[in-house]
Structures are given as structure tokens and as C-alpha cells.
């Protein structure tokens, strides 16, 4: 396995959206196209699977009793004890051809999240901002929104359209999480092999990006320089997350989608979730303010 171990051997067609809750030592993640949410204690134990009945891609903590779940129909409040879902704010609910994708909570408590076509149709998605009951469209005509993450001071946001393969950074209002000014190019991988997928940003301002198609996580310095690559034992690495009481470990999800029988034989760990054998200076996700 090299520099990684298997965190969960549950195979996901499209593993995505890992999010760690330090209060319960639990990692949550999703098999988007299968409508499943998975959870497992980082300290060990079995992987629990929740059938959601619709495509879902992200989760955030509201408080000790509630979570906010992002699905193809919108934002739902989930009772952490019972798993019961209740609609909180519809998002593109009448558009059956789109679904949710990447999301992350800004230090202010605002949520940035993306939508996309269920068949990754060009320009069918968008990136939204949600905060205290208000929803705003930030960036329309996005094909595959990913890499949403923020600096610890809340003054900078990052995102990508994987279909274009440019990672952008944009100044933010630290109190609201709203962008200020126009996005600027941060990493340009147009024409390169591998896609810019999910990202997290550590306390040192280093951005850790899952490289779809090349089986690795790439680390980028605050000025956009490529620092290092860490191998992932699955070609379609999709999204990292910081885990552990000190947020000093990194897990990454992966996907088996689109691989034929021969490709799956060549990529036997496709769709599993991994713990990387590196130490990171990570941080826990803020709670979302609904």
C-alpha cells in the first residue's frame, strides 16, 4: 500500500465529501450516485452505511444534535441521533438533471457548495453561498465544482471547475464568507493529465488537493507552487479531509465509477477510503450557521 492504509474497505462508486466530527471522532463520507452516507470512528470499528434515498454529497455540523446534509434537492437538517431528515432549504429541487457536489464551511459559519449535472453536462452546475437562511448564487455555469476550501482567517476562498482544471482563489469577507472582487488564477493545470478534485487547506496555508485519475494528493504552497505529491492506492482519488483529535492526519476518498472489469482488476482498491501515512497541520471544520 506504500504511504497509505485502508481506512474503510467499503467500495464506493463515487466516494466524496469526507467530513470529520471531532466531538464524536467520526468521519462521514458519501457514495454520491448510490445515495449512501457512510460513517466510521477514526479510532476504529465498523463502517456504518445509511441509505438516503437520493444523491447526497456533503455534511456539516450544526450543533451537538443536528447536522446539515446537502443532497440533490437541497439542504436538509439531519437528526444526528435518529438519522431523520427534514428539508431546510430547497436548492434546484425542481431540476431533476442536477445534483449536489463539493462543499465546505467557511470560518464565519457560511456554507459554500456546488451543483452539477448528473451526467456532468457542460455548464449545468453552479457554486452557491448559504448563511443564516440566505442563499446566493456565486458562480454560475460550472461543470464540476470542486476544491472549495478557505484560509483559517476566512479572508481567502479556493474553488475549481474540474472540467476546466484551473484552481482559483478569491478574496473573502471574513465575517460573511462572501467573495470580494474577482477570482484569480492559483493553479493552472489545463492540458495536464489528472483532474483537480477536492481540497482542504491546513493551518500553514498549504492546499492539499486530490488528483483524480493519477492516484495522488498534491500539496500546493500559498503562492501556488507544487510542493509534493503523496500516492493514493486508487487511481480516482476524489477528496481529502483532516481527521483525528489534532486534525493531524489526512484521509482521502476514491471512486470506482467508470472503470471496466479490466481497469478494476488493475485498480483493486478503487472506491475505498484511505488514511495517508503523513502528518499534517490540519484543522477541524467550523459549524455551519443555518
Buried (B, 14 or more C-beta within 10 A) or exposed (E): EEBBEBBBEBBBBBBBBBBBBBEBBBBBBBBBBBBBBBBBEBEEEEBBEBEBEEBBBBBBBBEEEBBBBBBBBBBBBBEBEEBEBEEBBEBBEEBEEBBBBBBBBBBBBBBBBBBBBBEEEEEBBBBBBBBEEEBEEBBEEBBBBBBBBBBEEBEBBBBBBBBBBBBBBBBBBBEBBBBEEEBEEBBBBEEEEBBBBBBBBBEEBBBBBBBBEBBBBBBBEBEBEEEEBBBBBBBBBBBBBBBBEBBBBBBBBBBBBEBEEEEBEEBEBBBBBBBBBBEBEBBBBBBBBB
